[in-house]
Amino acid sequence: MTVLCKVIPLKTAMTSAYDIMRTDLEEPMDGAERAALINKILCVAKEMEDEWENDHSSPAIRDKIHLFVHYLRRLQVS
């Protein structure tokens, strides 16, 4: 008997936000990149606040916290 399966890869909602995650955190940032990163930090904080108000136990909050911490570490290194 032959079993045929189709695997459908799913994209997460945060895919575009994780595009900036790099392993080379020692690379210095210029002023424009620093301003863009601060804007991203503020956007993620606002999204976390909105998600928290809608559902306190949402797993999306945990993902946004990890992203938020990554952004802050990147800002700290530069």
All heavy atoms as a GROMACS GRO file, in nm:
protein
  626
    1MET      N    1   0.085  -0.118   0.000
    1MET     CA    2   0.000   0.000   0.000
    1MET      C    3   0.090   0.125   0.000
    1MET      O    4   0.185   0.133   0.075
    1MET     CB    5  -0.089   0.000   0.124
    1MET     CG    6  -0.177   0.123   0.126
    1MET     SD    7  -0.264   0.156   0.277
    1MET     CE    8  -0.375   0.025   0.296
    2THR      N    9   0.057   0.217  -0.084
    2THR     CA   10   0.134   0.341  -0.094
    2THR      C   11   0.056   0.453  -0.026
    2THR      O   12  -0.063   0.469  -0.047
    2THR     CB   13   0.156   0.379  -0.241
    2THR    OG1   14   0.216   0.269  -0.306
    2THR    CG2   15   0.243   0.499  -0.252
    3VAL      N   16   0.127   0.528   0.056
    3VAL     CA   17   0.066   0.640   0.124
    3VAL      C   18   0.121   0.769   0.064
    3VAL      O   19   0.242   0.788   0.056
    3VAL     CB   20   0.096   0.636   0.276
    3VAL    CG1   21   0.037   0.756   0.345
    3VAL    CG2   22   0.046   0.508   0.337
    4LEU      N   23   0.033   0.852   0.019
    4LEU     CA   24   0.074   0.980  -0.036
    4LEU      C   25   0.037   1.091   0.062
    4LEU      O   26  -0.076   1.099   0.108
    4LEU     CB   27   0.005   1.006  -0.170
    4LEU     CG   28   0.036   0.904  -0.279
    4LEU    CD1   29  -0.048   0.934  -0.401
    4LEU    CD2   30   0.183   0.906  -0.313
    5CYS      N   31   0.133   1.173   0.093
    5CYS     CA   32   0.110   1.284   0.185
    5CYS      C   33   0.159   1.412   0.120
    5CYS      O   34   0.259   1.413   0.049
    5CYS     CB   35   0.184   1.263   0.316
    5CYS     SG   36   0.134   1.117   0.406
    6LYS      N   37   0.092   1.517   0.150
    6LYS     CA   38   0.134   1.647   0.101
    6LYS      C   39   0.170   1.731   0.223
    6LYS      O   40   0.088   1.751   0.312
    6LYS     CB   41   0.023   1.715   0.022
    6LYS     CG   42   0.066   1.843  -0.041
    6LYS     CD   43  -0.038   1.897  -0.135
    6LYS     CE   44   0.015   2.020  -0.205
    6LYS     NZ   45  -0.079   2.070  -0.305
    7VAL      N   46   0.291   1.778   0.226
    7VAL     CA   47   0.338   1.861   0.337
    7VAL      C   48   0.326   2.006   0.295
    7VAL      O   49   0.378   2.047   0.192
    7VAL     CB   50   0.484   1.828   0.374
    7VAL    CG1   51   0.533   1.920   0.484
    7VAL    CG2   52   0.497   1.683   0.413
    8ILE      N   53   0.256   2.082   0.375
    8ILE     CA   54   0.236   2.224   0.346
    8ILE      C   55   0.312   2.304   0.451
    8ILE      O   56   0.275   2.304   0.567
    8ILE     CB   57   0.087   2.261   0.349
    8ILE    CG1   58   0.010   2.175   0.248
    8ILE    CG2   59   0.068   2.409   0.322
    8ILE    CD1   60  -0.138   2.189   0.258
    9PRO      N   61   0.420   2.371   0.412
    9PRO     CA   62   0.492   2.454   0.511
    9PRO      C   63   0.410   2.577   0.545
    9PRO      O   64   0.352   2.642   0.458
    9PRO     CB   65   0.621   2.491   0.439
    9PRO     CG   66   0.588   2.479   0.294
    9PRO     CD   67   0.481   2.374   0.281
   10LEU      N   68   0.404   2.606   0.673
   10LEU     CA   69   0.329   2.722   0.719
   10LEU      C   70   0.424   2.833   0.760
   10LEU      O   71   0.527   2.808   0.823
   10LEU     CB   72   0.241   2.684   0.839
   10LEU     CG   73   0.139   2.574   0.814
   10LEU    CD1   74   0.067   2.539   0.943
   10LEU    CD2   75   0.040   2.616   0.708
   11LYS      N   76   0.389   2.953   0.723
   11LYS     CA   77   0.468   3.069   0.763
   11LYS      C   78   0.408   3.127   0.890
   11LYS      O   79   0.287   3.133   0.905
   11LYS     CB   80   0.467   3.176   0.653
   11LYS     CG   81   0.540   3.134   0.528
   11LYS     CD   82   0.544   3.248   0.430
   11LYS     CE   83   0.621   3.207   0.307
   11LYS     NZ   84   0.629   3.316   0.210
   12THR      N   85   0.494   3.171   0.979
   12THR     CA   86   0.445   3.234   1.101
   12THR      C   87   0.408   3.378   1.073
   12THR      O   88   0.452   3.438   0.976
   12THR     CB   89   0.551   3.230   1.212
   12THR    OG1   90   0.662   3.306   1.168
   12THR    CG2   91   0.594   3.088   1.243
   13ALA      N   92   0.328   3.433   1.160
   13ALA     CA   93   0.285   3.571   1.144
   13ALA      C   94   0.400   3.669   1.161
   13ALA      O   95   0.396   3.780   1.110
   13ALA     CB   96   0.174   3.603   1.243
   14MET      N   97   0.505   3.628   1.229
   14MET     CA   98   0.616   3.717   1.260
   14MET      C   99   0.731   3.704   1.160
   14MET      O  100   0.838   3.754   1.185
   14MET     CB  101   0.669   3.686   1.401
   14MET     CG  102   0.569   3.712   1.511
   14MET     SD  103   0.532   3.885   1.527
   14MET     CE  104   0.689   3.945   1.585
   15THR      N  105   0.712   3.639   1.048
   15THR     CA  106   0.821   3.613   0.954
   15THR      C  107   0.893   3.740   0.912
   15THR      O  108   1.015   3.747   0.916
   15THR     CB  109   0.769   3.541   0.829
   15THR    OG1  110   0.709   3.419   0.871
   15THR    CG2  111   0.880   3.512   0.733
   16SER      N  112   0.820   3.843   0.874
   16SER     CA  113   0.886   3.965   0.828
   16SER      C  114   0.961   4.035   0.940
   16SER      O  115   1.064   4.097   0.918
   16SER     CB  116   0.783   4.060   0.768
   16SER     OG  117   0.688   4.098   0.866
   17ALA      N  118   0.913   4.023   1.061
   17ALA     CA  119   0.980   4.087   1.173
   17ALA      C  120   1.112   4.019   1.206
   17ALA      O  121   1.206   4.083   1.252
   17ALA     CB  122   0.889   4.086   1.296
   18TYR      N  123   1.122   3.889   1.183
   18TYR     CA  124   1.244   3.817   1.214
   18TYR      C  125   1.349   3.828   1.105
   18TYR      O  126   1.460   3.781   1.123
   18TYR     CB  127   1.213   3.670   1.240
   18TYR     CG  128   1.146   3.647   1.372
   18TYR    CD1  129   1.013   3.610   1.380
   18TYR    CD2  130   1.216   3.664   1.490
   18TYR    CE1  131   0.951   3.590   1.501
   18TYR    CE2  132   1.155   3.645   1.612
   18TYR     CZ  133   1.023   3.607   1.617
   18TYR     OH  134   0.962   3.587   1.738
   19ASP      N  135   1.319   3.893   0.994
   19ASP     CA  136   1.416   3.907   0.887
   19ASP      C  137   1.540   3.983   0.930
   19ASP      O  138   1.647   3.960   0.876
   19ASP     CB  139   1.354   3.978   0.766
   19ASP     CG  140   1.259   3.889   0.691
   19ASP    OD1  141   1.262   3.766   0.714
   19ASP    OD2  142   1.182   3.942   0.611
   20ILE      N  143   1.529   4.072   1.025
   20ILE     CA  144   1.644   4.152   1.064
   20ILE      C  145   1.733   4.081   1.165
   20ILE      O  146   1.841   4.128   1.196
   20ILE     CB  147   1.600   4.288   1.122
   20ILE    CG1  148   1.517   4.272   1.248
   20ILE    CG2  149   1.524   4.368   1.021
   20ILE    CD1  150   1.597   4.275   1.372
   21MET      N  151   1.689   3.968   1.219
   21MET     CA  152   1.770   3.897   1.318
   21MET      C  153   1.895   3.844   1.252
   21MET      O  154   1.891   3.764   1.161
   21MET     CB  155   1.691   3.784   1.381
   21MET     CG  156   1.581   3.831   1.471
   21MET     SD  157   1.507   3.692   1.554
   21MET     CE  158   1.469   3.768   1.709
   22ARG      N  159   2.009   3.891   1.300
   22ARG     CA  160   2.136   3.850   1.245
   22ARG      C  161   2.223   3.797   1.357
   22ARG      O  162   2.200   3.825   1.474
   22ARG     CB  163   2.205   3.969   1.179
   22ARG     CG  164   2.126   4.030   1.066
   22ARG     CD  165   2.206   4.139   1.000
   22ARG     NE  166   2.256   4.234   1.096
   22ARG     CZ  167   2.245   4.366   1.084
   22ARG    NH1  168   2.188   4.417   0.979
   22ARG    NH2  169   2.293   4.447   1.175
   23THR      N  170   2.325   3.724   1.320
   23THR     CA  171   2.416   3.672   1.421
   23THR      C  172   2.535   3.765   1.442
   23THR      O  173   2.607   3.751   1.540
   23THR     CB  174   2.469   3.533   1.379
   23THR    OG1  175   2.530   3.545   1.251
   23THR    CG2  176   2.355   3.433   1.374
   24ASP      N  177   2.558   3.860   1.354
   24ASP     CA  178   2.672   3.951   1.364
   24ASP      C  179   2.635   4.076   1.443
   24ASP      O  180   2.631   4.185   1.391
   24ASP     CB  181   2.726   3.987   1.226
   24ASP     CG  182   2.621   4.052   1.137
   24ASP    OD1  183   2.501   4.040   1.168
   24ASP    OD2  184   2.660   4.116   1.039
   25LEU      N  185   2.612   4.060   1.572
   25LEU     CA  186   2.565   4.171   1.653
   25LEU      C  187   2.675   4.272   1.686
   25LEU      O  188   2.647   4.376   1.741
   25LEU     CB  189   2.503   4.118   1.783
   25LEU     CG  190   2.374   4.039   1.765
   25LEU    CD1  191   2.324   3.990   1.900
   25LEU    CD2  192   2.267   4.122   1.697
   26GLU      N  193   2.799   4.238   1.655
   26GLU     CA  194   2.908   4.332   1.684
   26GLU      C  195   2.923   4.438   1.576
   26GLU      O  196   2.999   4.532   1.592
   26GLU     CB  197   3.040   4.257   1.703
   26GLU     CG  198   3.053   4.189   1.837
   26GLU     CD  199   2.968   4.062   1.848
   26GLU    OE1  200   2.950   3.993   1.746
   26GLU    OE2  201   2.920   4.032   1.957
   27GLU      N  202   2.854   4.424   1.466
   27GLU     CA  203   2.864   4.522   1.358
   27GLU      C  204   2.803   4.655   1.402
   27GLU      O  205   2.690   4.659   1.449
   27GLU     CB  206   2.789   4.469   1.236
   27GLU     CG  207   2.795   4.559   1.116
   27GLU     CD  208   2.714   4.500   1.003
   27GLU    OE1  209   2.734   4.382   0.972
   27GLU    OE2  210   2.632   4.574   0.945
   28PRO      N  211   2.877   4.766   1.391
   28PRO     CA  212   2.823   4.894   1.436
   28PRO      C  213   2.708   4.943   1.347
   28PRO      O  214   2.702   4.911   1.228
   28PRO     CB  215   2.942   4.988   1.426
   28PRO     CG  216   3.037   4.923   1.333
   28PRO     CD  217   3.012   4.776   1.340
   29MET      N  218   2.616   5.018   1.408
   29MET     CA  219   2.502   5.073   1.335
   29MET      C  220   2.526   5.220   1.304
   29MET      O  221   2.590   5.290   1.381
   29MET     CB  222   2.375   5.065   1.422
   29MET     CG  223   2.313   4.931   1.430
   29MET     SD  224   2.149   4.938   1.502
   29MET     CE  225   2.185   4.967   1.672
   30ASP      N  226   2.470   5.263   1.193
   30ASP     CA  227   2.473   5.406   1.163
   30ASP      C  228   2.347   5.470   1.221
   30ASP      O  229   2.262   5.403   1.279
   30ASP     CB  230   2.486   5.430   1.013
   30ASP     CG  231   2.368   5.374   0.934
   30ASP    OD1  232   2.279   5.310   0.993
   30ASP    OD2  233   2.365   5.396   0.812
   31GLY      N  234   2.336   5.599   1.209
   31GLY     CA  235   2.224   5.672   1.268
   31GLY      C  236   2.088   5.632   1.214
   31GLY      O  237   1.990   5.622   1.287
   32ALA      N  238   2.081   5.606   1.083
   32ALA     CA  239   1.953   5.569   1.021
   32ALA      C  240   1.907   5.431   1.068
   32ALA      O  241   1.790   5.410   1.098
   32ALA     CB  242   1.966   5.570   0.869
   33GLU      N  243   2.002   5.336   1.077
   33GLU     CA  244   1.966   5.202   1.124
   33GLU      C  245   1.924   5.206   1.271
   33GLU      O  246   1.832   5.138   1.312
   33GLU     CB  247   2.084   5.107   1.106
   33GLU     CG  248   2.052   4.963   1.141
   33GLU     CD  249   2.169   4.868   1.121
   33GLU    OE1  250   2.276   4.913   1.075
   33GLU    OE2  251   2.153   4.750   1.153
   34ARG      N  252   1.992   5.290   1.349
   34ARG     CA  253   1.958   5.304   1.492
   34ARG      C  254   1.818   5.361   1.508
   34ARG      O  255   1.739   5.312   1.589
   34ARG     CB  256   2.061   5.394   1.560
   34ARG     CG  257   2.046   5.403   1.709
   34ARG     CD  258   2.159   5.491   1.766
   34ARG     NE  259   2.163   5.481   1.908
   34ARG     CZ  260   2.228   5.388   1.976
   34ARG    NH1  261   2.297   5.297   1.911
   34ARG    NH2  262   2.225   5.386   2.106
   35ALA      N  263   1.783   5.462   1.429
   35ALA     CA  264   1.650   5.521   1.436
   35ALA      C  265   1.544   5.421   1.393
   35ALA      O  266   1.436   5.412   1.454
   35ALA     CB  267   1.643   5.646   1.349
   36ALA      N  268   1.574   5.342   1.289
   36ALA     CA  269   1.479   5.240   1.243
   36ALA      C  270   1.459   5.132   1.349
   36ALA      O  271   1.347   5.085   1.371
   36ALA     CB  272   1.529   5.177   1.114
   37LEU      N  273   1.566   5.095   1.418
   37LEU     CA  274   1.556   4.994   1.523
   37LEU      C  275   1.473   5.044   1.640
   37LEU      O  276   1.391   4.971   1.695
   37LEU     CB  277   1.696   4.953   1.569
   37LEU     CG  278   1.702   4.840   1.672
   37LEU    CD1  279   1.640   4.713   1.614
   37LEU    CD2  280   1.845   4.815   1.713
   38ILE      N  281   1.491   5.170   1.677
   38ILE     CA  282   1.410   5.227   1.785
   38ILE      C  283   1.263   5.229   1.746
   38ILE      O  284   1.175   5.197   1.827
   38ILE     CB  285   1.462   5.369   1.821
   38ILE    CG1  286   1.598   5.358   1.890
   38ILE    CG2  287   1.361   5.441   1.910
   38ILE    CD1  288   1.667   5.490   1.910
   39ASN      N  289   1.234   5.261   1.621
   39ASN     CA  290   1.096   5.258   1.573
   39ASN      C  291   1.039   5.116   1.580
   39ASN      O  292   0.923   5.097   1.621
   39ASN     CB  293   1.089   5.310   1.430
   39ASN     CG  294   0.948   5.324   1.382
   39ASN    OD1  295   0.861   5.370   1.454
   39ASN    ND2  296   0.923   5.283   1.259
   40LYS      N  297   1.118   5.015   1.543
   40LYS     CA  298   1.072   4.877   1.551
   40LYS      C  299   1.045   4.835   1.695
   40LYS      O  300   0.948   4.764   1.723
   40LYS     CB  301   1.175   4.784   1.488
   40LYS     CG  302   1.183   4.796   1.338
   40LYS     CD  303   1.291   4.708   1.281
   40LYS     CE  304   1.303   4.726   1.132
   40LYS     NZ  305   1.407   4.643   1.073
   41ILE      N  306   1.131   4.879   1.787
   41ILE     CA  307   1.111   4.849   1.929
   41ILE      C  308   0.979   4.906   1.977
   41ILE      O  309   0.901   4.838   2.045
   41ILE     CB  310   1.229   4.903   2.014
   41ILE    CG1  311   1.356   4.823   1.985
   41ILE    CG2  312   1.195   4.900   2.162
   41ILE    CD1  313   1.481   4.883   2.044
   42LEU      N  314   0.950   5.029   1.941
   42LEU     CA  315   0.825   5.092   1.981
   42LEU      C  316   0.703   5.021   1.920
   42LEU      O  317   0.600   5.004   1.987
   42LEU     CB  318   0.826   5.240   1.945
   42LEU     CG  319   0.928   5.325   2.020
   42LEU    CD1  320   0.933   5.466   1.962
   42LEU    CD2  321   0.896   5.329   2.168
   43CYS      N  322   0.716   4.977   1.795
   43CYS     CA  323   0.605   4.906   1.730
   43CYS      C  324   0.579   4.771   1.797
   43CYS      O  325   0.463   4.734   1.821
   43CYS     CB  326   0.636   4.883   1.582
   43CYS     SG  327   0.630   5.034   1.483
   44VAL      N  328   0.685   4.699   1.829
   44VAL     CA  329   0.668   4.570   1.896
   44VAL      C  330   0.607   4.590   2.035
   44VAL      O  331   0.520   4.514   2.077
   44VAL     CB  332   0.802   4.494   1.905
   44VAL    CG1  333   0.791   4.372   1.995
   44VAL    CG2  334   0.849   4.452   1.768
   45ALA      N  335   0.649   4.693   2.106
   45ALA     CA  336   0.592   4.722   2.238
   45ALA      C  337   0.443   4.752   2.228
   45ALA      O  338   0.362   4.704   2.309
   45ALA     CB  339   0.665   4.839   2.303
   46LYS      N  340   0.402   4.827   2.127
   46LYS     CA  341   0.261   4.858   2.107
   46LYS      C  342   0.182   4.732   2.073
   46LYS      O  343   0.072   4.710   2.125
   46LYS     CB  344   0.246   4.963   1.997
   46LYS     CG  345   0.104   4.999   1.964
   46LYS     CD  346   0.034   5.063   2.081
   46LYS     CE  347  -0.105   5.108   2.039
   46LYS     NZ  348  -0.199   5.102   2.149
   47GLU      N  349   0.238   4.646   1.986
   47GLU     CA  350   0.173   4.520   1.952
   47GLU      C  351   0.156   4.431   2.075
   47GLU      O  352   0.052   4.366   2.091
   47GLU     CB  353   0.252   4.447   1.844
   47GLU     CG  354   0.247   4.513   1.709
   47GLU     CD  355   0.340   4.447   1.609
   47GLU    OE1  356   0.402   4.343   1.640
   47GLU    OE2  357   0.350   4.499   1.496
   48MET      N  358   0.260   4.426   2.161
   48MET     CA  359   0.250   4.346   2.283
   48MET      C  360   0.140   4.400   2.373
   48MET      O  361   0.063   4.323   2.432
   48MET     CB  362   0.384   4.347   2.360
   48MET     CG  363   0.489   4.260   2.299
   48MET     SD  364   0.638   4.238   2.400
   48MET     CE  365   0.683   4.401   2.448
   49GLU      N  366   0.133   4.531   2.386
   49GLU     CA  367   0.030   4.593   2.469
   49GLU      C  368  -0.110   4.559   2.417
   49GLU      O  369  -0.198   4.521   2.494
   49GLU     CB  370   0.050   4.744   2.471
   49GLU     CG  371  -0.049   4.818   2.557
   49GLU     CD  372  -0.029   4.968   2.552
   49GLU    OE1  373   0.033   5.018   2.455
   49GLU    OE2  374  -0.076   5.035   2.644
   50ASP      N  375  -0.130   4.570   2.286
   50ASP     CA  376  -0.260   4.538   2.227
   50ASP      C  377  -0.296   4.391   2.246
   50ASP      O  378  -0.410   4.358   2.280
   50ASP     CB  379  -0.261   4.573   2.078
   50ASP     CG  380  -0.253   4.722   2.053
   50ASP    OD1  381  -0.279   4.801   2.146
   50ASP    OD2  382  -0.219   4.759   1.938
   51GLU      N  383  -0.198   4.303   2.224
   51GLU     CA  384  -0.222   4.159   2.240
   51GLU      C  385  -0.254   4.126   2.386
   51GLU      O  386  -0.340   4.043   2.414
   51GLU     CB  387  -0.100   4.082   2.193
   51GLU     CG  388  -0.119   3.933   2.186
   51GLU     CD  389  -0.211   3.889   2.075
   51GLU    OE1  390  -0.214   3.955   1.969
   51GLU    OE2  391  -0.280   3.787   2.093
   52TRP      N  392  -0.186   4.191   2.478
   52TRP     CA  393  -0.208   4.167   2.621
   52TRP      C  394  -0.350   4.208   2.660
   52TRP      O  395  -0.416   4.138   2.738
   52TRP     CB  396  -0.106   4.246   2.702
   52TRP     CG  397  -0.127   4.233   2.850
   52TRP    CD1  398  -0.187   4.323   2.933
   52TRP    CD2  399  -0.088   4.124   2.932
   52TRP    NE1  400  -0.188   4.277   3.061
   52TRP    CE2  401  -0.128   4.154   3.063
   52TRP    CE3  402  -0.024   4.003   2.908
   52TRP    CZ2  403  -0.104   4.068   3.170
   52TRP    CZ3  404  -0.001   3.918   3.014
   52TRP    CH2  405  -0.041   3.950   3.143
   53GLU      N  406  -0.397   4.319   2.607
   53GLU     CA  407  -0.533   4.363   2.638
   53GLU      C  408  -0.638   4.268   2.582
   53GLU      O  409  -0.742   4.248   2.643
   53GLU     CB  410  -0.556   4.504   2.585
   53GLU     CG  411  -0.479   4.610   2.662
   53GLU     CD  412  -0.494   4.749   2.604
   53GLU    OE1  413  -0.568   4.766   2.505
   53GLU    OE2  414  -0.432   4.842   2.658
   54ASN      N  415  -0.609   4.205   2.466
   54ASN     CA  416  -0.705   4.112   2.405
   54ASN      C  417  -0.704   3.975   2.471
   54ASN      O  418  -0.810   3.916   2.492
   54ASN     CB  419  -0.676   4.096   2.255
   54ASN     CG  420  -0.706   4.222   2.178
   54ASN    OD1  421  -0.790   4.300   2.217
   54ASN    ND2  422  -0.634   4.242   2.069
   55ASP      N  423  -0.586   3.923   2.500
   55ASP     CA  424  -0.575   3.787   2.554
   55ASP      C  425  -0.446   3.777   2.636
   55ASP      O  426  -0.337   3.775   2.580
   55ASP     CB  427  -0.575   3.685   2.440
   55ASP     CG  428  -0.567   3.542   2.488
   55ASP    OD1  429  -0.583   3.517   2.609
   55ASP    OD2  430  -0.546   3.453   2.403
   56HIS      N  431  -0.461   3.768   2.768
   56HIS     CA  432  -0.344   3.765   2.857
   56HIS      C  433  -0.258   3.640   2.841
   56HIS      O  434  -0.141   3.641   2.875
   56HIS     CB  435  -0.388   3.776   3.003
   56HIS     CG  436  -0.454   3.905   3.037
   56HIS    ND1  437  -0.406   4.027   2.998
   56HIS    CD2  438  -0.568   3.930   3.106
   56HIS    CE1  439  -0.485   4.122   3.042
   56HIS    NE2  440  -0.585   4.067   3.107
   57SER      N  441  -0.315   3.532   2.791
   57SER     CA  442  -0.239   3.408   2.779
   57SER      C  443  -0.201   3.376   2.634
   57SER      O  444  -0.172   3.262   2.601
   57SER     CB  445  -0.321   3.292   2.837
   57SER     OG  446  -0.441   3.277   2.765
   58SER      N  447  -0.196   3.474   2.550
   58SER     CA  448  -0.164   3.453   2.409
   58SER      C  449  -0.017   3.415   2.391
   58SER      O  450   0.072   3.480   2.445
   58SER     CB  451  -0.193   3.580   2.330
   58SER     OG  452  -0.142   3.570   2.201
   59PRO      N  453   0.010   3.309   2.314
   59PRO     CA  454   0.151   3.273   2.287
   59PRO      C  455   0.222   3.376   2.200
   59PRO      O  456   0.344   3.383   2.199
   59PRO     CB  457   0.142   3.138   2.216
   59PRO     CG  458   0.002   3.126   2.170
   59PRO     CD  459  -0.083   3.215   2.255
   60ALA      N  460   0.147   3.460   2.129
   60ALA     CA  461   0.208   3.564   2.046
   60ALA      C  462   0.281   3.666   2.132
   60ALA      O  463   0.380   3.726   2.087
   60ALA     CB  464   0.102   3.632   1.961
   61ILE      N  465   0.235   3.685   2.253
   61ILE     CA  466   0.302   3.780   2.343
   61ILE      C  467   0.444   3.732   2.372
   61ILE      O  468   0.539   3.810   2.372
   61ILE     CB  469   0.223   3.798   2.474
   61ILE    CG1  470   0.088   3.863   2.444
   61ILE    CG2  471   0.301   3.881   2.574
   61ILE    CD1  472  -0.005   3.869   2.563
   62ARG      N  473   0.460   3.601   2.398
   62ARG     CA  474   0.593   3.545   2.426
   62ARG      C  475   0.686   3.569   2.308
   62ARG      O  476   0.801   3.611   2.326
   62ARG     CB  477   0.581   3.397   2.455
   62ARG     CG  478   0.714   3.332   2.490
   62ARG     CD  479   0.709   3.181   2.485
   62ARG     NE  480   0.683   3.139   2.349
   62ARG     CZ  481   0.588   3.055   2.312
   62ARG    NH1  482   0.507   3.004   2.401
   62ARG    NH2  483   0.571   3.023   2.185
   63ASP      N  484   0.638   3.547   2.186
   63ASP     CA  485   0.721   3.568   2.067
   63ASP      C  486   0.761   3.714   2.053
   63ASP      O  487   0.875   3.746   2.018
   63ASP     CB  488   0.646   3.523   1.942
   63ASP     CG  489   0.619   3.374   1.941
   63ASP    OD1  490   0.692   3.300   2.011
   63ASP    OD2  491   0.527   3.332   1.869
   64LYS      N  492   0.669   3.803   2.080
   64LYS     CA  493   0.699   3.947   2.071
   64LYS      C  494   0.798   3.990   2.179
   64LYS      O  495   0.882   4.077   2.155
   64LYS     CB  496   0.570   4.027   2.079
   64LYS     CG  497   0.487   4.018   1.951
   64LYS     CD  498   0.365   4.104   1.961
   64LYS     CE  499   0.275   4.109   1.846
   64LYS     NZ  500   0.261   4.010   1.752
   65ILE      N  501   0.792   3.928   2.296
   65ILE     CA  502   0.888   3.960   2.402
   65ILE      C  503   1.028   3.917   2.359
   65ILE      O  504   1.126   3.991   2.379
   65ILE     CB  505   0.847   3.894   2.535
   65ILE    CG1  506   0.724   3.965   2.591
   65ILE    CG2  507   0.962   3.897   2.636
   65ILE    CD1  508   0.662   3.898   2.711
   66HIS      N  509   1.041   3.800   2.298
   66HIS     CA  510   1.172   3.755   2.249
   66HIS      C  511   1.226   3.851   2.144
   66HIS      O  512   1.345   3.884   2.144
   66HIS     CB  513   1.162   3.614   2.191
   66HIS     CG  514   1.141   3.507   2.293
   66HIS    ND1  515   1.229   3.482   2.395
   66HIS    CD2  516   1.040   3.420   2.308
   66HIS    CE1  517   1.184   3.383   2.469
   66HIS    NE2  518   1.068   3.344   2.418
   67LEU      N  519   1.140   3.894   2.053
   67LEU     CA  520   1.181   3.990   1.950
   67LEU      C  521   1.221   4.123   2.014
   67LEU      O  522   1.323   4.182   1.977
   67LEU     CB  523   1.068   4.011   1.850
   67LEU     CG  524   1.096   4.102   1.732
   67LEU    CD1  525   1.211   4.048   1.649
   67LEU    CD2  526   0.971   4.118   1.648
   68PHE      N  527   1.144   4.169   2.110
   68PHE     CA  528   1.171   4.293   2.181
   68PHE      C  529   1.308   4.289   2.249
   68PHE      O  530   1.388   4.382   2.237
   68PHE     CB  531   1.059   4.315   2.284
   68PHE     CG  532   1.062   4.446   2.354
   68PHE    CD1  533   1.017   4.561   2.292
   68PHE    CD2  534   1.108   4.457   2.484
   68PHE    CE1  535   1.017   4.683   2.357
   68PHE    CE2  536   1.109   4.577   2.550
   68PHE     CZ  537   1.064   4.691   2.486
   69VAL      N  538   1.337   4.178   2.316
   69VAL     CA  539   1.466   4.162   2.383
   69VAL      C  540   1.580   4.159   2.281
   69VAL      O  541   1.685   4.220   2.303
   69VAL     CB  542   1.466   4.034   2.470
   69VAL    CG1  543   1.606   4.000   2.518
   69VAL    CG2  544   1.372   4.050   2.586
   70HIS      N  545   1.559   4.094   2.168
   70HIS     CA  546   1.662   4.092   2.063
   70HIS      C  547   1.692   4.233   2.014
   70HIS      O  548   1.808   4.270   1.998
   70HIS     CB  549   1.617   4.003   1.947
   70HIS     CG  550   1.711   4.008   1.831
   70HIS    ND1  551   1.832   3.941   1.831
   70HIS    CD2  552   1.705   4.076   1.714
   70HIS    CE1  553   1.895   3.966   1.718
   70HIS    NE2  554   1.820   4.047   1.645
   71TYR      N  555   1.587   4.310   1.988
   71TYR     CA  556   1.606   4.448   1.943
   71TYR      C  557   1.683   4.530   2.047
   71TYR      O  558   1.773   4.607   2.012
   71TYR     CB  559   1.472   4.515   1.917
   71TYR     CG  560   1.400   4.472   1.791
   71TYR    CD1  561   1.262   4.479   1.783
   71TYR    CD2  562   1.469   4.428   1.679
   71TYR    CE1  563   1.195   4.442   1.667
   71TYR    CE2  564   1.402   4.390   1.564
   71TYR     CZ  565   1.265   4.398   1.558
   71TYR     OH  566   1.200   4.362   1.445
   72LEU      N  567   1.649   4.514   2.173
   72LEU     CA  568   1.718   4.590   2.278
   72LEU      C  569   1.864   4.549   2.288
   72LEU      O  570   1.951   4.635   2.309
   72LEU     CB  571   1.647   4.571   2.412
   72LEU     CG  572   1.512   4.639   2.425
   72LEU    CD1  573   1.449   4.605   2.560
   72LEU    CD2  574   1.523   4.790   2.409
   73ARG      N  575   1.893   4.419   2.275
   73ARG     CA  576   2.033   4.375   2.279
   73ARG      C  577   2.111   4.433   2.161
   73ARG      O  578   2.226   4.470   2.175
   73ARG     CB  579   2.040   4.223   2.276
   73ARG     CG  580   2.008   4.161   2.409
   73ARG     CD  581   2.037   4.013   2.409
   73ARG     NE  582   2.000   3.957   2.536
   73ARG     CZ  583   1.943   3.840   2.552
   73ARG    NH1  584   1.916   3.765   2.446
   73ARG    NH2  585   1.913   3.796   2.671
   74ARG      N  586   2.048   4.437   2.045
   74ARG     CA  587   2.113   4.494   1.927
   74ARG      C  588   2.143   4.641   1.949
   74ARG      O  589   2.248   4.691   1.912
   74ARG     CB  590   2.023   4.473   1.804
   74ARG     CG  591   2.078   4.534   1.678
   74ARG     CD  592   2.203   4.465   1.629
   74ARG     NE  593   2.248   4.526   1.506
   74ARG     CZ  594   2.367   4.580   1.490
   74ARG    NH1  595   2.453   4.581   1.589
   74ARG    NH2  596   2.401   4.633   1.376
   75LEU      N  597   2.050   4.710   2.010
   75LEU     CA  598   2.068   4.852   2.038
   75LEU      C  599   2.179   4.872   2.142
   75LEU      O  600   2.257   4.965   2.132
   75LEU     CB  601   1.936   4.912   2.090
   75LEU     CG  602   1.926   5.062   2.097
   75LEU    CD1  603   1.942   5.125   1.960
   75LEU    CD2  604   1.792   5.100   2.156
   76GLN      N  605   2.187   4.782   2.239
   76GLN     CA  606   2.288   4.791   2.345
   76GLN      C  607   2.429   4.772   2.289
   76GLN      O  608   2.521   4.839   2.331
   76GLN     CB  609   2.260   4.685   2.452
   76GLN     CG  610   2.354   4.688   2.568
   76GLN     CD  611   2.324   4.577   2.667
   76GLN    OE1  612   2.266   4.474   2.631
   76GLN    NE2  613   2.360   4.596   2.790
   77VAL      N  614   2.445   4.682   2.193
   77VAL     CA  615   2.576   4.651   2.137
   77VAL      C  616   2.632   4.770   2.059
   77VAL      O  617   2.751   4.797   2.062
   77VAL     CB  618   2.568   4.526   2.047
   77VAL    CG1  619   2.696   4.507   1.967
   77VAL    CG2  620   2.543   4.404   2.132
   78SER      N  621   2.545   4.841   1.990
   78SER     CA  622   2.594   4.949   1.903
   78SER      C  623   2.633   5.072   1.982
   78SER      O  624   2.598   5.098   2.090
   78SER     CB  625   2.489   4.984   1.802
   78SER     OG  626   2.375   5.036   1.866
   0.00000   0.00000   0.00000
